[in-house]
Amino acid sequence: MYSLLKMLPMMIRLSGDNEEVREQASFVAWRAVAGAQVAYNCIPFRLYQKHLVIAVLDNAWKKQMERLSGQYLFRINSLLGGAYVTFIEFRIDRKTVLESRPPEEKEFEFHHTEEIEAELQSAADQIKDESLREQFLRAAAKCLERNEVGSGEWGVGSGKK
């Protein structure tokens, strides 16, 4: 990713200082300097006459980001290789922020909880990482579902439906 960021100034120059390229490059630079958590809650919306407009979730985010805007401005322009952004405006736009987020993963419903608890829970309990343990249990539940649909049996141990 770092090598792509280093190419931003060259991309702007090669585009003939195209407005759309500058805008997209400033969006990329914003996401890079903001970091994952800030970029999740503060979405670049538009670059207009060197003013970068960022949609923020609420007033708390707006106030915090305004305090840090000078630092972000410097870091963005450093990545872009010039003063392509002279001001960052933070606007409260909850809808834009929420719509830009990836869809949340749906909760998985475990159908074979008795089989999982009886035969797999002790193995799952040995997995210290909570996320990995959940992935293990999901995979086991899906396997049980597939085996039930495909063969009419669970496929774990010798139990039957």
Contacts in CASP RR format, 6 or more apart in sequence:
PFRMAT RR
TARGET T0000
AUTHOR 0000-0000-0000
METHOD contacts of the structure
MODEL  1
MYSLLKMLPMMIRLSGDNEEVREQASFVAWRAVAGAQVAYNCIPFRLYQK
HLVIAVLDNAWKKQMERLSGQYLFRINSLLGGAYVTFIEFRIDRKTVLES
RPPEEKEFEFHHTEEIEAELQSAADQIKDESLREQFLRAAAKCLERNEVG
SGEWGVGSGKK
1 32 0 8 1.000
5 28 0 8 1.000
5 29 0 8 1.000
5 32 0 8 1.000
5 79 0 8 1.000
8 25 0 8 1.000
8 28 0 8 1.000
8 29 0 8 1.000
8 79 0 8 1.000
8 80 0 8 1.000
8 81 0 8 1.000
9 80 0 8 1.000
9 81 0 8 1.000
9 82 0 8 1.000
11 21 0 8 1.000
11 25 0 8 1.000
12 18 0 8 1.000
12 21 0 8 1.000
12 22 0 8 1.000
12 25 0 8 1.000
12 80 0 8 1.000
12 81 0 8 1.000
12 84 0 8 1.000
15 21 0 8 1.000
15 22 0 8 1.000
19 47 0 8 1.000
22 47 0 8 1.000
22 80 0 8 1.000
22 84 0 8 1.000
23 46 0 8 1.000
23 47 0 8 1.000
25 80 0 8 1.000
25 84 0 8 1.000
26 44 0 8 1.000
26 47 0 8 1.000
26 52 0 8 1.000
26 76 0 8 1.000
26 80 0 8 1.000
26 84 0 8 1.000
26 85 0 8 1.000
27 44 0 8 1.000
27 47 0 8 1.000
29 75 0 8 1.000
29 76 0 8 1.000
29 79 0 8 1.000
29 80 0 8 1.000
29 85 0 8 1.000
30 39 0 8 1.000
30 44 0 8 1.000
30 52 0 8 1.000
30 54 0 8 1.000
30 72 0 8 1.000
30 76 0 8 1.000
31 39 0 8 1.000
31 44 0 8 1.000
32 79 0 8 1.000
33 72 0 8 1.000
33 75 0 8 1.000
33 76 0 8 1.000
33 79 0 8 1.000
34 42 0 8 1.000
34 72 0 8 1.000
38 65 0 8 1.000
40 101 0 8 1.000
41 56 0 8 1.000
41 57 0 8 1.000
41 61 0 8 1.000
41 97 0 8 1.000
42 54 0 8 1.000
42 55 0 8 1.000
42 56 0 8 1.000
42 57 0 8 1.000
42 61 0 8 1.000
42 65 0 8 1.000
42 90 0 8 1.000
42 97 0 8 1.000
43 54 0 8 1.000
43 55 0 8 1.000
43 56 0 8 1.000
43 93 0 8 1.000
43 96 0 8 1.000
43 97 0 8 1.000
43 100 0 8 1.000
44 52 0 8 1.000
44 53 0 8 1.000
44 54 0 8 1.000
44 55 0 8 1.000
45 53 0 8 1.000
45 54 0 8 1.000
45 55 0 8 1.000
45 91 0 8 1.000
45 93 0 8 1.000
45 96 0 8 1.000
46 52 0 8 1.000
46 53 0 8 1.000
47 53 0 8 1.000
47 84 0 8 1.000
47 85 0 8 1.000
50 83 0 8 1.000
50 84 0 8 1.000
50 85 0 8 1.000
50 86 0 8 1.000
50 87 0 8 1.000
51 85 0 8 1.000
51 86 0 8 1.000
51 87 0 8 1.000
51 88 0 8 1.000
51 89 0 8 1.000
52 76 0 8 1.000
52 85 0 8 1.000
52 87 0 8 1.000
52 88 0 8 1.000
52 89 0 8 1.000
53 89 0 8 1.000
53 91 0 8 1.000
54 65 0 8 1.000
54 88 0 8 1.000
54 89 0 8 1.000
54 90 0 8 1.000
54 91 0 8 1.000
55 91 0 8 1.000
55 92 0 8 1.000
55 93 0 8 1.000
55 96 0 8 1.000
55 97 0 8 1.000
55 100 0 8 1.000
56 62 0 8 1.000
56 65 0 8 1.000
56 90 0 8 1.000
56 91 0 8 1.000
56 92 0 8 1.000
56 93 0 8 1.000
56 97 0 8 1.000
57 92 0 8 1.000
57 94 0 8 1.000
57 97 0 8 1.000
57 98 0 8 1.000
58 92 0 8 1.000
58 94 0 8 1.000
59 92 0 8 1.000
61 90 0 8 1.000
61 92 0 8 1.000
62 90 0 8 1.000
62 91 0 8 1.000
62 92 0 8 1.000
65 72 0 8 1.000
65 88 0 8 1.000
65 90 0 8 1.000
66 90 0 8 1.000
69 88 0 8 1.000
69 90 0 8 1.000
70 88 0 8 1.000
72 88 0 8 1.000
73 85 0 8 1.000
73 86 0 8 1.000
73 87 0 8 1.000
73 88 0 8 1.000
76 84 0 8 1.000
76 85 0 8 1.000
76 88 0 8 1.000
77 83 0 8 1.000
77 84 0 8 1.000
77 85 0 8 1.000
108 138 0 8 1.000
108 141 0 8 1.000
110 116 0 8 1.000
110 137 0 8 1.000
110 141 0 8 1.000
111 141 0 8 1.000
111 144 0 8 1.000
111 145 0 8 1.000
112 141 0 8 1.000
112 144 0 8 1.000
112 145 0 8 1.000
112 148 0 8 1.000
112 154 0 8 1.000
115 144 0 8 1.000
115 154 0 8 1.000
115 156 0 8 1.000
116 124 0 8 1.000
116 137 0 8 1.000
116 140 0 8 1.000
116 141 0 8 1.000
116 144 0 8 1.000
119 156 0 8 1.000
119 157 0 8 1.000
120 136 0 8 1.000
120 137 0 8 1.000
120 140 0 8 1.000
120 156 0 8 1.000
123 136 0 8 1.000
124 133 0 8 1.000
124 136 0 8 1.000
124 137 0 8 1.000
124 140 0 8 1.000
125 133 0 8 1.000
127 133 0 8 1.000
127 136 0 8 1.000
140 156 0 8 1.000
143 155 0 8 1.000
143 156 0 8 1.000
144 154 0 8 1.000
144 155 0 8 1.000
144 156 0 8 1.000
147 153 0 8 1.000
147 154 0 8 1.000
147 155 0 8 1.000
147 156 0 8 1.000
148 154 0 8 1.000
148 161 0 8 1.000
152 161 0 8 1.000
153 159 0 8 1.000
153 160 0 8 1.000
153 161 0 8 1.000
154 160 0 8 1.000
154 161 0 8 1.000
END
